[in-house]
């Protein structure tokens, strides 16, 4: 099943991960569940609905895997394990990913590259994560245009499952950086109603309470542009106290991560 964008008129249900999903997924990966994540309530949304609250993620080139680590275990520190598991999944399923990797130098080159910390994620890794976790990943890219801010939702469904079950993972992609979406704007949309308006809304970011220093540097040289071509068109947590407007992300953060759709 391929990635696709849905129009502003289409309606979907915001169904974030449950405690059971988080516990079972952490157990599946043999990871310690440090904190249960708290999400906004289930609600319907459309293609122009804005994320309302995201969890702040360190920008060091590992942000996609850090985001998954937070969603699964409540902390960022398991990002290298998750990167390795997803890379191993791709390596073991060459029949699924062969077409994806044609522009990435083939399987051997890809695996060597993606096992390196701070190697940036593209749509290949999002598809691989969705397939490995058997969970749909919804990515909201926030784009600036002449009219203001545009929200572009894209669905990455498991490649080997035509009927994946809920819940879904929600990730925000803005200024070449990934963060988990904890809540979205409630525009009073019913299952059959049309699109509401979210233009100009400010997204709050939940500050990560525990820094994760794994020895990787914050700034790093840009990768080979050929390599980075996208391959296809247990404690109860509370909301963290500090919030930031994501528009305040500085240049080093914007340049530390990259994805192409």
C-alpha positions, 0 to 999 in steps of 0.5 A, a space after each residue: 500500500 503506497 503513501 498518499 495525501 488526502 484532500 481537505 475534504 476527506 475526514 479521518 479519525 484521530 486515534 493515537 496509540 493506547 497504553 496497551 499499544 505502547 506496552 505491547 510494542 515496547 515488549 515486542 522490541 524488548 525495550 523498557 517502557 519508561 513513561 506512558 504518553 498522554 494524547 488528546 481525545 479521539 476526534 475527526 479531522 481533515 487534510 487542513 487540520 493543524 497539529 496542536 501539541 507536539 513533543 519536543 525532540 532533539 535535532 541531531 539527525 536522529 529525530 525520526 527514530 527519536 520520535 518513534 522512541 518517545 511514542 513507544 517508550 516515552 523517552 528518546 534514548 532508545 532511538 538507536 535500537 529502533 533504528 537498528 530494528 527497522 534497518 534489520 527489517 528492511 534487510 530481511 525483506 528485500 522483496 518488499 523494499 527492492 524498488 525503494 532502494 534502487 536510488 539508494 545504491 542497493 541493499 548493502 549500501 543502504 544498510 551500511 548507511 542507515 545503521 550509522 547514527 544521525 543518518 537522516 530518514 526519508 519516506 523509505 524509513 517511514 514505510 519501513 517503520 509502519 510495516 515493521 510496527 504494523 501500524 499506520 503512520 500519519 505525517 503532517 508536513 507544515 509548509 509555508 506558501 504565499 498564502 500562509 501556512 499549509 498542512 499536508 497530511 500523508 498516510 504511510 500504511 504497512 506495505 504488507 498489510 491491506 487492513 491495518 488496525 488502529 491505533 495510528 502513529 502521528 508525526 509532525 514534519 516541519 523545518 526538516 524536523 520530526 516530532 510526535 503529535 500528541 494532539 490536533 486542533 478540534 474544529 468540531 468536525 463530525 464524521 460527515 462534515 466538511 473541512 474546518 479552518 486551521 490556518 495560522 494556528 500556533 503549535 505548542 511543543 512539549 519540552 523533553 525533560 531529559 536530554 539524551 547525549 549519546 556522543 553525536 554532534 549537533 552539526 554534521 556535514 550534508 550527506 551525498 545528495 544522491 543517497 538522500 533522494 527519496 526512494 518513492 514519490 512505567 510511570 504516568 506522564 503528564 504534559 510537560 510544563 514548557 511549550 515553544 512555538 515551533 517557528 522558533 526552531 533555529 537554523 542549526 535545528 532546521 539544517 540537522 534533519 531532512 526528508 523528501 516527499 
